[in-house]
Amino acid sequence: MRLGNAGYIHFFAKNALKFVPMFGVYWHQHGLIFVRKGMKDKEGIRKQIRDKRINNIPMMMTLFPEGTRFNPERVDVIEKSHAYARSVGLSEFKHVLTPRIAGANMFVEELGDHLKKIYDVTIVYESIKGDMIRPDALEFLDLVRTVHFHIRERDLKHVQNEEGWLFESFREKDALIEGFEETKSFPDAADGYEHIYTRSVWKETLVPVLYTAALCAPLFFSRRLRKLYLQTLAVVPLLQIAAIPFWK
């Protein structure tokens, strides 16, 4: 945001998000790549990536290869992750889920020379009590005091020539988080650095929060506006579904 590049951030997103009223159309226009579970419709995904390269669209593509967040209470999700690791000949991770490499490798392959850098980001949340937690959205607002980032630039030649580079990356992430639990900080490294983001920067988000609150406030005081909003939520998904064949 400070560099003015927020508009260049693109994401791989779950396919269901395209049906979110109003936002689905906006996210598509903004350049999100919608992915079905199991990486179905691979050719459609390749086309979306290829279009960005052909049109020389500047972007910072953000990938979450785990598919969902690691939650120690979701034993079923962790077991599926461990089963996938065993199926590809890997040992099980303790603090992260086994990454799915198809989307990342497809992205690297299709972009080719258009890809300039890959940054590997590991994030740890420190609670008000000083211990490491894995918060959901509400807990993040209530319990998190500090967010720790470890950022490393990956070697492009290695990434382009080694299909299993993402597994290596997550093995290192697992070790980083293991070390953080013991030392409450990331280790110093010549090829990585740590950034700590704390609540002291609340001034940067105050204006957007107040602006959003001002936009939503009329819904609480006007029955007519609430009715209009609900009607919009009911109609827009139908229009989006009708428009989906023209999105690709």
C-alpha positions in Angstrom: 0.0 0.0 0.0 2.8 2.4 0.9 4.4 1.8 -2.6 1.0 2.3 -4.4 1.0 -1.3 -5.7 -2.1 -2.6 -4.0 -4.0 -2.6 -7.3 -1.5 -5.0 -8.8 -2.2 -7.8 -6.3 -4.0 -10.8 -7.9 -5.0 -14.0 -6.3 -5.9 -17.6 -7.0 -9.3 -17.9 -5.4 -11.8 -20.7 -4.7 -14.3 -21.0 -7.6 -17.3 -20.5 -5.2 -16.2 -16.8 -4.6 -17.3 -15.9 -8.1 -21.0 -16.3 -6.9 -20.6 -13.7 -4.1 -23.2 -11.0 -4.9 -21.5 -7.9 -6.6 -18.1 -8.8 -5.3 -17.8 -11.8 -7.6 -18.0 -9.6 -10.7 -15.5 -7.1 -9.2 -13.0 -9.8 -8.3 -13.2 -11.2 -11.8 -12.6 -7.8 -13.4 -9.8 -7.2 -10.9 -8.0 -10.3 -12.3 -8.6 -13.1 -9.7 -8.1 -16.6 -11.1 -10.9 -18.8 -9.9 -9.9 -22.4 -9.3 -12.2 -25.4 -8.8 -11.4 -28.0 -6.2 -8.9 -30.6 -7.5 -7.6 -28.1 -10.1 -10.4 -29.0 -12.6 -10.5 -27.0 -15.8 -6.7 -26.7 -16.0 -6.9 -25.4 -19.5 -9.2 -22.5 -18.5 -6.7 -21.6 -15.7 -3.8 -21.7 -18.1 -5.7 -19.4 -20.5 -6.3 -16.9 -17.7 -2.6 -16.8 -16.8 -1.5 -16.8 -20.4 -3.8 -13.8 -21.1 -2.0 -11.8 -18.4 1.4 -12.6 -20.0 0.3 -11.8 -23.5 -1.3 -8.5 -22.5 1.8 -7.7 -20.3 -0.4 -7.0 -17.3 1.6 -5.9 -14.3 0.7 -7.9 -11.2 1.8 -9.5 -7.9 0.2 -12.9 -7.9 -0.5 -14.3 -4.4 -0.7 -18.0 -3.9 -1.9 -20.0 -0.8 -0.8 -23.5 -1.9 -2.2 -25.2 1.2 -5.7 -24.6 0.0 -7.0 -23.8 3.5 -5.5 -22.6 6.7 -3.8 -24.9 9.2 -6.1 -25.5 12.2 -5.0 -28.0 14.9 -8.6 -28.7 15.7 -9.4 -29.8 12.1 -8.0 -33.3 12.5 -9.7 -34.5 9.2 -7.9 -31.8 7.2 -4.6 -32.5 8.8 -5.0 -36.2 8.1 -5.8 -35.6 4.4 -2.7 -33.4 4.3 -0.5 -36.2 5.8 -2.1 -38.8 3.4 -1.2 -36.6 0.4 2.4 -36.2 1.8 2.8 -39.9 2.0 1.3 -40.4 -1.5 4.1 -38.2 -3.0 6.9 -39.7 -0.8 7.2 -36.9 1.7 7.4 -37.0 5.5 4.5 -35.3 7.3 4.7 -31.6 8.3 3.9 -30.5 11.9 2.9 -26.9 11.5 1.7 -26.5 7.9 -0.3 -28.4 5.5 1.2 -30.2 2.5 1.2 -27.7 -0.4 -0.6 -28.6 -3.7 2.0 -27.9 -6.3 -0.1 -28.0 -9.5 -1.3 -24.4 -9.5 2.1 -22.9 -8.5 4.0 -24.9 -11.2 1.4 -24.0 -13.8 1.7 -20.3 -12.9 5.5 -20.5 -13.2 5.4 -22.4 -16.5 2.8 -20.2 -18.2 4.4 -16.9 -17.2 7.9 -17.8 -18.4 10.0 -14.6 -18.8 7.1 -12.5 -17.6 7.9 -13.8 -14.1 10.5 -11.6 -12.4 10.6 -12.5 -8.7 9.1 -15.0 -6.3 8.9 -14.1 -2.6 8.3 -16.8 -0.1 6.4 -15.4 2.9 6.0 -17.2 6.2 3.6 -15.5 8.7 3.2 -16.1 12.5 0.7 -14.5 14.8 1.7 -13.6 18.3 -1.1 -13.2 20.9 -1.5 -10.6 23.5 -0.1 -13.1 26.0 3.0 -13.6 23.9 2.4 -17.1 22.6 1.9 -18.2 19.0 -1.7 -18.7 17.9 -3.6 -19.6 14.7 -6.5 -17.1 14.8 -9.7 -17.0 12.7 -11.0 -13.6 11.5 -12.6 -12.6 14.8 -9.8 -13.8 16.9 -7.4 -11.8 14.8 -9.1 -8.6 15.8 -9.4 -9.5 19.4 -6.3 -11.6 20.4 -3.4 -10.8 18.0 -0.9 -8.3 19.2 1.9 -8.8 16.7 2.2 -10.3 13.2 5.7 -11.6 12.3 6.7 -12.0 8.6 9.7 -13.9 7.3 10.3 -13.1 3.6 12.7 -14.8 1.3 13.3 -14.3 -2.4 13.4 -17.6 -4.3 15.9 -18.4 -7.0 13.9 -18.3 -10.3 16.2 -20.7 -12.2 15.8 -23.3 -9.4 12.0 -22.8 -9.3 11.7 -23.2 -13.1 13.8 -26.3 -13.2 12.7 -28.1 -10.0 9.1 -29.3 -9.9 9.3 -30.0 -6.2 10.6 -26.6 -5.2 7.3 -25.9 -3.3 7.8 -28.9 -1.1 11.3 -27.7 -0.2 9.8 -24.3 0.7 7.2 -25.7 3.0 9.8 -27.9 4.7 11.7 -24.7 5.5 8.5 -23.0 6.7 7.8 -25.9 9.0 11.2 -25.5 10.6 10.8 -21.7 10.8 7.6 -22.0 12.7 9.1 -24.8 15.0 11.9 -22.4 15.8 9.5 -19.5 16.4 7.6 -21.5 19.0 10.9 -21.9 21.0 12.5 -18.5 20.5 9.5 -16.2 19.8 11.3 -14.9 16.7 12.5 -15.9 13.3 16.2 -16.7 12.9 18.5 -14.2 11.2 19.4 -15.4 7.7 21.5 -14.0 4.9 18.7 -14.8 2.3 15.7 -13.8 4.4 14.5 -11.1 6.7 11.8 -10.6 9.3 9.3 -7.8 9.4 7.1 -7.2 12.5 3.7 -5.6 12.0 2.1 -4.4 15.2 -1.0 -2.5 16.2 1.0 0.7 16.4 0.1 1.4 12.7 -3.6 1.6 13.4 -3.6 5.1 11.9 -3.1 3.5 8.4 -6.4 1.7 8.6 -8.5 4.1 10.6 -9.7 6.1 7.5 -10.8 3.1 5.5 -12.6 1.6 8.5 -14.5 4.9 9.1 -15.3 5.2 5.4 -16.7 1.7 5.3 -18.7 2.3 8.5 -20.2 5.5 7.0 -21.3 3.6 3.9 -22.9 0.8 5.9 -24.5 3.1 8.5 -27.7 4.0 6.4 -28.6 0.3 6.3 -29.1 0.3 10.1 -31.5 3.3 10.0 -33.5 2.9 6.9 -35.9 0.0 6.3 -36.2 0.9 2.6 -32.5 0.8 2.1 -32.3 -2.6 3.9 -35.0 -3.9 1.7 -33.2 -2.7 -1.5 -30.0 -4.2 -0.3 -31.7 -7.6 0.3 -33.3 -7.5 -3.1 -29.9 -6.8 -4.7 -28.4 -9.8 -2.9 -31.2 -12.0 -4.3 -30.9 -10.8 -7.9 -27.2 -10.2 -8.5 -26.1 -13.9 -8.1 -28.6 -14.8 -10.8 -27.1 -12.2 -13.2 -23.6 -13.4 -12.3 -24.5 -17.0 -13.1 -25.9 -16.0 -16.4 -22.7 -14.0 -17.2 -20.2 -16.7 -16.2 -19.9 -18.2 -19.7 -18.6 -14.9 -21.0 -16.0 -14.4 -18.2 -13.4 -16.7 -19.7 
